[in-house]
Amino acid sequence: MKLFVGLGNPGTKYARNRHNVGFMALDRIAEDHGFSPWRAKFDGQIAEGRLGGEKVILLKPETFMNRSGDAVGKALRFYKLEPTDVTVFHDEIDLAPGKIRVKDGGGHAGHNGLRSIHQHIGPHYSRVRIGVGHPGHKDRVAGYVLHDFSRADEDWLTPMLEGISKGADDLARGDSARFLNAVALLVSPPRSSKTAGRPATGKAGARPEPEPAPEPNRSPLQRLVDKFK
């Protein structure tokens, strides 16, 4: 069994905040993969389903970001899981918007949600770091992550969430490389050449004139006759 945790703050006021992208990721997975309806448990909301042949519990803590570890610790103990069975989806200001990284263990880098989880279950869990970009100065970080995604952000946010959902089976199986590839294919799809197989064009878009057909061999008498035509 796996426990997927999305970080965010509860309530409609925060629903579209950059800080809530972990909630958004789990909502998309639950919707696309036919998980059970969300229900209240462990000071949060949970949904149950299967990914990659594994039973997976989705958990959205409702204790606010800086107490996320309360809910995660309760769920871990209830299901008798190890920290290595946990994957946390969270916003990452040190990654460019739409960039995704998977990390096993390590520090919390000042993220309040991760800091709280560290206090309850230790550092040995996996993270899906979801890039939301940096405001440019550390003093602006709090306001930036607690602000809604802009309309322009939808250009990368929507395909990124779709990619996370498409790769969720691979992530549950422990194949982070295939998971990341599923995201990359939707956020940065390969460009198909629209000109492949077309003849080259010259200036002003004009097609080059076809080469004249070679003139068949003509006898000296025929060439002489041609001069008097």
C-alpha positions as CSV (number, residue, x, y, z in Angstrom):
1,M,0.0,0.0,0.0
2,K,1.1,3.5,-0.8
3,L,0.2,6.9,0.8
4,F,0.2,9.8,-1.6
5,V,0.0,13.2,0.3
6,G,-0.9,16.5,-1.3
7,L,0.1,19.6,0.6
8,G,-2.1,22.8,0.7
9,N,-4.4,24.8,2.9
10,P,-8.1,24.0,3.3
11,G,-10.9,26.2,2.1
12,T,-12.0,27.9,-1.1
13,K,-9.9,31.0,-0.2
14,Y,-6.7,29.0,-0.8
15,A,-8.0,26.6,-3.5
16,R,-6.1,28.2,-6.5
17,N,-3.0,29.3,-4.5
18,R,0.4,28.2,-5.7
19,H,0.9,26.7,-2.2
20,N,-2.0,24.3,-3.0
21,V,-0.7,22.7,-6.1
22,G,-0.2,19.5,-4.1
23,F,-4.0,19.4,-3.5
24,M,-4.6,20.0,-7.2
25,A,-2.4,17.1,-8.2
26,L,-4.2,14.7,-6.0
27,D,-7.6,15.9,-7.1
28,R,-6.6,15.3,-10.7
29,I,-5.3,11.8,-9.9
30,A,-8.5,10.9,-8.0
31,E,-10.7,12.1,-10.8
32,D,-8.9,10.4,-13.6
33,H,-8.3,7.1,-11.9
34,G,-11.7,6.4,-10.4
35,F,-10.9,6.8,-6.8
36,S,-13.6,6.7,-4.1
37,P,-15.3,10.0,-3.1
38,W,-13.3,12.1,-0.6
39,R,-14.2,11.6,3.0
40,A,-13.0,13.1,6.3
41,K,-10.3,11.1,8.2
42,F,-7.0,11.8,10.0
43,D,-7.6,15.5,10.2
44,G,-7.9,15.6,6.4
45,Q,-9.6,14.2,3.4
46,I,-8.8,10.8,2.0
47,A,-9.8,8.9,-1.1
48,E,-8.9,5.2,-1.9
49,G,-8.1,3.5,-5.2
50,R,-5.5,1.6,-7.2
51,L,-2.5,2.8,-9.2
52,G,0.0,0.5,-11.0
53,G,-1.4,-2.6,-9.2
54,E,-1.0,-1.0,-5.8
55,K,-3.6,0.1,-3.3
56,V,-3.1,3.8,-2.8
57,I,-4.5,6.2,-0.2
58,L,-4.7,9.8,-1.2
59,L,-4.5,12.3,1.7
60,K,-5.1,16.0,1.8
61,P,-4.3,17.3,5.3
62,E,-6.8,20.0,6.5
63,T,-4.7,21.2,9.4
64,F,-3.2,24.0,7.4
65,M,0.3,23.7,5.9
66,N,2.5,24.1,8.9
67,R,0.7,21.2,10.7
68,S,0.5,18.8,7.8
69,G,2.5,16.2,9.7
70,D,-0.3,15.7,12.2
71,A,-2.5,14.1,9.5
72,V,0.4,12.2,7.8
73,G,1.5,10.7,11.1
74,K,-2.0,9.5,12.0
75,A,-2.5,7.9,8.6
76,L,0.9,6.2,8.7
77,R,0.2,4.6,12.0
78,F,-3.3,3.6,11.2
79,Y,-2.3,1.7,8.0
80,K,1.0,0.5,9.6
81,L,3.1,1.9,6.8
82,E,6.7,2.9,6.7
83,P,7.9,6.4,5.8
84,T,9.3,5.0,2.6
85,D,5.7,4.2,1.5
86,V,4.8,7.9,1.6
87,T,5.1,10.3,-1.4
88,V,4.4,14.0,-0.8
89,F,3.3,16.3,-3.6
90,H,4.3,19.9,-2.9
91,D,5.0,23.3,-4.4
92,E,8.7,24.1,-5.1
93,I,9.8,27.7,-5.6
94,D,13.3,26.7,-6.5
95,L,12.1,25.0,-9.7
96,A,10.8,26.8,-12.8
97,P,7.1,26.7,-13.4
98,G,6.0,23.3,-14.8
99,K,9.3,21.6,-13.8
100,I,8.9,18.4,-11.8
101,R,11.5,16.5,-9.8
102,V,11.2,13.4,-7.6
103,K,13.4,13.2,-4.5
104,D,13.8,10.4,-1.9
105,G,14.6,11.7,1.6
106,G,16.6,14.7,2.4
107,G,15.9,18.0,4.1
108,H,12.8,20.2,4.1
109,A,14.5,23.3,2.6
110,G,12.4,25.6,4.8
111,H,9.0,24.4,3.4
112,N,6.6,24.5,6.3
113,G,4.6,21.5,5.2
114,L,7.7,19.3,4.8
115,R,9.1,20.6,8.1
116,S,6.0,19.4,9.9
117,I,6.1,16.0,8.2
118,H,9.8,15.6,9.2
119,Q,8.8,16.2,12.8
120,H,6.2,13.4,12.7
121,I,7.7,10.7,10.5
122,G,11.3,11.7,9.8
123,P,12.9,12.5,6.5
124,H,12.8,9.1,4.7
125,Y,9.8,9.7,2.4
126,S,9.6,10.6,-1.2
127,R,8.6,14.0,-2.6
128,V,7.3,15.1,-5.9
129,R,8.6,18.7,-6.2
130,I,6.3,20.8,-8.4
131,G,7.9,23.9,-9.7
132,V,5.9,27.1,-9.3
133,G,8.8,29.6,-9.8
134,H,10.4,32.2,-7.5
135,P,9.2,35.8,-7.0
136,G,12.8,37.0,-7.1
137,H,13.4,37.9,-3.5
138,K,13.0,35.9,-0.3
139,D,10.9,38.6,1.3
140,R,8.2,38.1,-1.3
141,V,8.0,34.3,-1.1
142,A,5.1,34.1,1.5
143,G,2.9,36.4,-0.5
144,Y,3.8,34.7,-3.8
145,V,2.9,31.2,-2.8
146,L,-0.3,32.3,-1.1
147,H,-1.4,34.0,-4.3
148,D,-3.5,32.4,-7.0
149,F,-2.0,31.1,-10.2
150,S,-2.5,33.6,-13.0
151,R,-4.5,33.0,-16.1
152,A,-1.2,32.7,-18.1
153,D,0.0,29.9,-15.7
154,E,-2.8,27.7,-17.1
155,D,-0.7,27.2,-20.2
156,W,1.7,25.0,-18.2
157,L,-0.4,24.1,-15.1
158,T,-3.2,22.2,-16.9
159,P,-0.9,19.9,-19.0
160,M,1.4,19.4,-16.0
161,L,-1.4,18.2,-13.8
162,E,-2.6,15.9,-16.6
163,G,0.9,14.6,-16.9
164,I,1.1,13.9,-13.2
165,S,-2.1,11.9,-13.4
166,K,-1.0,10.0,-16.5
167,G,2.3,9.0,-14.8
168,A,0.7,8.2,-11.4
169,D,0.7,4.4,-12.2
170,D,4.4,4.5,-12.8
171,L,5.1,6.6,-9.7
172,A,3.1,4.1,-7.5
173,R,5.3,1.3,-9.0
174,G,8.4,3.2,-8.1
175,D,9.4,4.1,-11.7
176,S,10.1,7.8,-11.3
177,A,11.8,8.0,-14.7
178,R,8.7,7.0,-16.5
179,F,6.6,9.2,-14.3
180,L,8.7,12.2,-15.1
181,N,8.7,11.4,-18.8
182,A,4.8,11.3,-18.8
183,V,4.8,14.8,-17.4
184,A,7.5,16.1,-19.8
185,L,5.6,14.8,-22.8
186,L,2.6,16.9,-22.0
187,V,4.4,20.1,-20.7
188,S,6.9,20.1,-23.5
189,P,5.5,17.9,-26.3
190,P,7.9,17.0,-29.1
191,R,7.5,19.3,-32.1
192,S,6.3,17.7,-35.3
193,S,7.8,19.1,-38.5
194,K,5.0,20.6,-40.7
195,T,7.4,20.9,-43.6
196,A,8.6,17.3,-43.7
197,G,8.3,15.9,-47.2
198,R,7.4,19.2,-48.7
199,P,9.5,20.7,-51.5
200,A,11.6,23.6,-50.5
201,T,10.4,27.1,-51.3
202,G,12.4,30.0,-52.6
203,K,12.0,33.7,-51.9
204,A,8.5,35.0,-51.3
205,G,7.3,31.4,-50.7
206,A,7.5,30.5,-54.4
207,R,8.1,26.9,-55.3
208,P,11.2,26.2,-57.3
209,E,10.7,25.6,-61.0
210,P,11.1,22.0,-62.0
211,E,14.2,21.0,-63.8
212,P,13.7,20.9,-67.6
213,A,13.5,17.4,-69.0
214,P,16.8,16.5,-70.8
215,E,16.5,16.9,-74.6
216,P,16.8,13.6,-76.4
217,N,19.9,13.1,-78.6
218,R,19.3,14.6,-82.0
219,S,21.3,13.9,-85.2
220,P,23.3,16.7,-86.9
221,L,20.6,16.8,-89.7
222,Q,17.8,17.2,-87.2
223,R,19.6,20.1,-85.5
224,L,20.1,21.8,-88.8
225,V,16.4,21.5,-89.7
226,D,15.6,23.0,-86.2
227,K,17.5,26.2,-87.2
228,F,15.1,26.9,-90.0
229,K,11.8,26.3,-88.1
